[in-house]
Every structure is written in structure tokens, then in C-alpha cells.
């Protein structure tokens, strides 16, 4: 990281600027263990623009520091320390397990909020360095360097210890061993492996309460399980989506030394929501998490696990039309399309070196010519490619709604809620789309027969599900890196921009809103009964409207099996 002025640094291949502020010692305990400074991307490589953004970010960080200062003061006033001269084996192990659980929860939160390539690489380097240094200490049984961190964590948990040398050695060794194991799990996540915190480091009692009766109603895990079991076979992606705010609320309650969800009040929930706002989460994300918490508590109350729902009347936030417009994704321009589909994957038949394989050629093209979502395309079976005797070839696509691609300003709240759910693959949740002649001319049907010749039933047999249960997860990450290498650095131009391109093409030829929504996989507007029990628009109407679309010529060459692997190209300095 190269310093250019106080608090302003540039790093990475892009030369992006970052702000770095040291966290005041008085509020270090408000941040994860070992975190001594704040580093945030200013999302620009232009120094003049970075200087302007630096001033605004300074104000935000100062406000964050002030809020933590007030919060810690209130918490310390309420916290009554328990003075101990020794720790039982149960307390030592509980302390270490409690630390591991919280560290892994925070690690998961950081990853779910997203990291750019430079932040990801630096995070990995820090973890690897810590693992090497602490691993050597563990191997030699040298626990003295870890004791300050352990005692500081005990203090945060309400324990003030005066340990003998023998007791400190024993407790320090167990704590250090847990720290090293936790680093191994974080590094496993860094390598792309799925690590479920609740499996590898289950929730344990608060260290200050071990050995003391703490039952105040049902626990966190029991309440969450009641929600999960309320619907049979909830999709994994849905469960993970609900685990995120629930796990964060659990950490928030632990910071306040609350014993369980039954002790939460409406004021606590409001403070938790304010914390998400201060952390600069997007308004739709915050509101979505509030609704998830409301649902979890509602089911717990209905099953008599809790007496009340503390989130029942919690208010979210609303964005102005201007704010929504500023965050809206942009379609690719015609020049962008030429750059994308004229690149090596589409003209030299190079492929991703990972599991994406031939999907790296086909998924962007299929999104451009159908407007379908990447996960809908990634999950296609060969049987989903059918021929109609009168109307020709078509895709049978499963609606796979999510909250990240709202293309219509007037979408109803019910539809937005529906995007959180992965619909089952059945006739009532499918839509049919014509296969564009341009896609056939690029060799799509030849590709289908090529896959069929490999005895596969799936259109993209090399794709495998990620931790969230998504087949397109690895591809989407690869495309993000690929489009950046092509010079597309704007956060508003992403894979989903191809869906916006399709919408613009349909609007250009004045396709009616109802068939347009069904082509893109949104509700038709006829109400839940029509939308839940059939497409609402007959295929012949969809075919007629689809045939009006005038696709621009693409520089992509007809498909042939990949002849090599794509490597990072020299980056275009122009920002698209």
C-alpha cells in the first residue's frame, strides 16, 4: 500500500485509493479482536476525486467512532465485572469456544458484505501471517504473547481474572489452540470452501454465565430451528439468508450481555437496525433483514417459544426516487457489447480455468438473448430445450426470483418478498422463451448435442453448487474478474446489466409490459393467482412479441469447444 498523503493510500493493480484510519485505543474493544485500523476503498483511481471522497469518508468514520464511544460508555457503566482467581476447565473451554464462534460469525459477515480483489488478497495475507506466527507459538507452548488478548477478551465478557502462572499457562494454551484452529477455518473459507459457523463452532453460553442457570426462555438455536422447520425442506440459500441477520442480532445481544432472544426489547431491535444503517448497508438489505427477523420471531411466538415479537413494530427505511436512481444498474452500451463479446472468450475460444468451462462462453450470450438470470440458465437441463412444431425452439426456464435485479419501478411488495424464495421446478413456476435465431447461428444446438454426447443431462455439467446452493456462483465471480480485466470498472455495469440490455431492447420496439415482465421472469401484474398458476401469457403471444426484438450484431464467433484457458489480460486504462 503506497501512502500519498495522511490517511490516503493507493494499492493494487488498479491504483485505487483507500482511506486508512487508526482506531482510537479507547474504543478498540468495539471492533473484532486484532483490528487496529479501518481501511476502506474510495472506489476511484483519480487522486482529485479521491481527495474529495476522503473528506466525506473522514466525517463518516468520525461519526462511527463517536457512536462507538457512547455505546461502550453505556455498556461499561452497566457491566458488572466478576473477579476470579482461577478458571475451571469448563470456563476455559467455554471462553475459547465463545471467542471462536464470534470471530467466525464476524468473518462470515465481512465476506457476505463483499470484498474487492485487493481487499480479499490482503485479508488472506494477514490470516496466513497470523497462522504462521501463532502456529509456531503453539508448537513451542509459548502462550505469554496471547495472554493480553485472552485477558482483554475476558474483560469484555465481564470477567476480571487474577490468574496464577500455572493457571495462566493452562488457560493460555487452550485459548491459543482455539485461535489457531479458528485461523485454519478462516483460511479454508479464504480458499473457497464452505465453512458453517454453527457446525464448526456452535453457540455456547456466555463465559460469565457458565455454571449459572441462564434459562430465560428458548435459546437462539432453538428459535431459529423453529422457523426453519416450519416449512419442510427450506432451500439452503433461504436458510443462509435468514441466518445472516439472526447471527448478527445474536452478536449484538451478546455485546449487551443479554442471555437469549427472550430478553430483547423493541428498543434493542431499533438500536440494532440503527447499527446496520451506520454500517452503510443498502436500504433494501436492511429492510429485508428486518422482515426476516420479524418472521423468525413471529413463528417462535406462534409456537409458544417466546412471549412476544420484539421486532413486530420495527420500522425500516425508505429511499427517495433520486437515491434509487443513483444506485440503479446500467445496461452495457453498444460499444461495451462489442468489447465484451469481441474478447478472447468469444473470439479465441479461451475458457475459465475453473469449473465454469463452456459456461463462460454461453451464459453471457444466453443472458443477452433471453434476459434470464444467470442461476436460471446455470440450472437448465437438456430436457428444458424443446422444439415446438409450429413456433420452433424454446427454453423452459424456472422462475428463480431474487432481490438483486428489480428491473421495474412499479414492482409490488409481494413480488419483492417473493424474490427471497427459490421456487420449486414445476409447471406452475416455469416460463417459456423462444431461442433467438442469433443464438442458434452461434452454434447453440451444436453445443447441446455435444453435451448430450457426453451422457450428461445438464446443459452445463461442470458447474457445481456453492455454499449458498447456487450453480452459477463460481461463474458469477469469474465474470466479475473478467469484465474488470476488460476495463469495466463501474459498479453499475455487472453481469445483471445484460438483463437491463434485454429490457431496453424490448422497450425500443414497444413490447407490452405484461409479456415483457413474463419474458424477464417478473410477475405479470395480474395478481398472485395468475402468476402462481401458470405464466399468465400464452407462449404464442410471447413468441410473437419476442420476434419483434432487433438484436445488434455481435463480434462473437460461432462456438467451438474451448482450446485453452483465459489468463488476465493487460487492463484497459479507460473506465467504462
ZIKACOR-V764914 format. One record per helix or strand. SS is the DSSP state (H for helix, E for strand). FROM is the first residue (numbers start at 1). TO is the last residue. If there is no record, write none. Layout:
ss	from	to
SS	FROM	TO
SS	FROM	TO
This chain:
ss	from	to
E	2	5
E	8	11
E	16	22
H	25	30
E	37	41
H	47	78
E	82	84
H	89	112
H	117	140
H	144	156
E	159	161
H	165	190
H	197	200
H	207	209
H	220	230
H	236	255
H	261	263
H	266	278
H	283	302
H	321	327
H	334	341
H	344	347
E	350	351
H	359	370
H	374	378
E	381	381
H	382	384
E	385	388
E	392	398
H	413	418
H	427	429
E	430	434
H	437	441
H	444	452
E	458	458
H	473	485
H	497	508
H	513	520
H	528	532
H	539	546
E	564	565
